[in-house]
Each structure stands twice: as C-alpha cells, then as structure tokens.
Amino acid sequence: PSDVTGVCEAIESFGIGGLSRPFGGAGGFAPSAGRWLKVAGGEKTAVLGAAARLAPGPRFLEVGAYCGYSALRLALVRPDARILSLEADPCVAVIARCVVAHAGLSHQIDVRIGHSEDVLPKMGRSAGCKIQDSFDLVFFDQRGSRYEADLDVLEENMALNDGAVLVADNVLKPGAPNFLWRVIRGGHFETRVVSLEEYAMPGVEDWMSLSVRRGPPDDGDAGRALPPPPPELRRLEWEADRIRGRAERSTGGVGFAEWAAFVARMREALMKLGLGPGPGTGPSGEPAGRRGAASERQPQ
C-alpha cells in the first residue's frame, strides 16, 4: 500500500538535510552550503489541514504544484478530494507527477502544466469557459504578485463555490500586500492571517492567510466594498517582487539574515495598514515566528 505520509516526511527530511549546519541542517558548515526547499512544510501543514477540513466540498485547486508536496498533504486530510494542481514549469511538473505517482495518488491529484494567467480564464461556470468547473478550496502558492489577479479571474468566472476556502502561502515572506488588502478589506471574505516560522528557515517568520468566501459565488460584484488601496501598497509590492526575483536566481540569492531583516520591515509596514495577525495573540504582541507558536487575525 502507498505511504503518503512517508513520502511527505521524506521530502521534509531532504529539505532540512540540505541546509548548512549553522542553520540546523546537515549540508555542511559553510553558511552557503545547501539550498532551501520551498515547500509548505513544518508548521504550515497545520494551516493546510485546517483549510482542507473547512472546505465545503471535494473540489480543490492548487496554483503552484512545485514538487507535489502540498497536494499530498491536502489529500491526506481529505481523502475524498479531487485536486487539480497547476505548475508553470514543465520540468517541475514532471517531478511533481512522479512524486504523486510514487505516493499512489495519481487518481486523486491531477498535475497540469500551465501558467495561471493562461489556464484560469478558461475555468469556471460562467458562459464562455471551456472548462466548466468550480472549486471548494483554492491554495495559492505561486508568485505572490499573481494572487490578487488570479483571485479576480476565479471570481469573475464563478469558479468559487459558496463557502469556498482560499488559503495563501508566503503573504509576508516575500509578501502579497495587494492580495491581503483584498481579502481583509474587500468584504467578500472572512480572513485569518496566521504567523508561523518559515519551513527550514529557523527564526524567520512568515504568514499564511486563510479566507472563507461570503455570499453566493455568482453575485457578479468581486470588488464590493473594497476601499481604494493606500499608496504604500504599490511600494511594498515592488519590494516583494524585487527580493523574490533575487531569491529565484541560481547564483547569489538571499541569505537567511537578509530574509529576516526584510521580513521585519515588511511585517512592520503591513501591521501599520492593519493587514497582519491580530493583537493579543502572542506575548507582548511579538511575532509568532517561533517553533510551536502561531498567531491569528480574527475574522473581520
């Protein structure tokens, strides 16, 4: 029989083992040894599990398959789920398909190649959509600057079912300011922002957002009650994209210390705009970002 949990644990073990020893891994003593494996592991699996349990039905969409890890985690919590996972990089998609097949879940998880900008406009229940489908859970794990635009398309195409759950990773590191403004201030979602430690980056904080969509999926007014975004959001989006681009390079990249400093600045700016975890959820309001701790912003 398949051992899905074992496959997930092997991926996490590989990620930790690739870190340099000064950062708690087994990849050597030089701070530059090893590479960071970008999966929603560690504390983040609890948020994924909560989202899966909240979903009102079994139709799940993941944008950003990577190696297939998070799709496996979702399937573990919801064995009834049928998961469509999009991946823009063909080579990475092949790896994800092999991982899913090795775990024995090819019948449950469908990894498709394509950029969200090209695929999502074809999906939904509105007239003209070539793929008539809608979803009970959506997991955004692609480039953060795409989150808001992809959500716009899903809502316009009536691709979100009533009570659909929307969970997004990396909304603090490197950040998704416009998306947070939308799901917290837009009036269409009840949103919690969860502060936790980034997987395989000891001492570096990140946030995930978990939102439940209010109202019928076909109300035709995706931007209802959304106030104009403050000018600071444009600067924060630019800063998030800039450091994200550096981190994606095969050489150079961004070290843990620089990530921690960037996160501290982004956190301060988002909190001033009311776009972070709520107060009173940690000692003296300090960031959770520590192993075993998490803080949440209560539903609006």
BELVENGI-V791378 format. One line per field, one symbol per residue. phi: phi as a letter, one per 20 degrees, with the letter a starting at -180 (. if undefined). burial: I if it has 24 or more other ideal C-beta (glycine too) atoms within 12 Angstrom, else O. A space follows every 10 residues. Layout:
# BELVENGI-V791378
phi->???
burial->???
This chain:
# BELVENGI-V791378
phi->.fdfffffff ffffffffff fgdndcepef gefmceeece emfffffgff ffffgfbeed cddoflenff fffffffcfe fddddecfeg ffffffffff fffmcffdcd edeqegfeef fedqdefnff dfbbcebcde bdfgfegfff fgffffeled fgmgdcccel eddeobgfff gfeedfnece cdddebeffm cgndebccdc cdfemffdfm cfdgmefgff gfffffffff fffffffeff cnmcffffgf ffffffffff ffemdcgffm dbflmfffkc gndbccefgf
burial->OOOIOOIIOO IIOIIIOIII OOIIIOIOOO OOOIIIIIII IIIIIIIIII IIOIIIIOII IIIIIIIIII IIIIIIIIOO IIIIIIIIOO OIIOOIIOII OOIOIIOIII IIOIIIOOII OOIIIIOOOO OOIIIIIIII IIIIIIIIII IIIIIIIIII IOIIIIIIII IIIIIIIIII IIIIIIOIII IIIIIIIIII IIOIIIIIII IIIIOOIOOO OIOOOOOOIO OOIOOIIOII OOIIOOIOOO OOOIIIOOII OIIOIIIOII IOIOIIIIOO OOOOOOIIIO OOOIIIIOOO
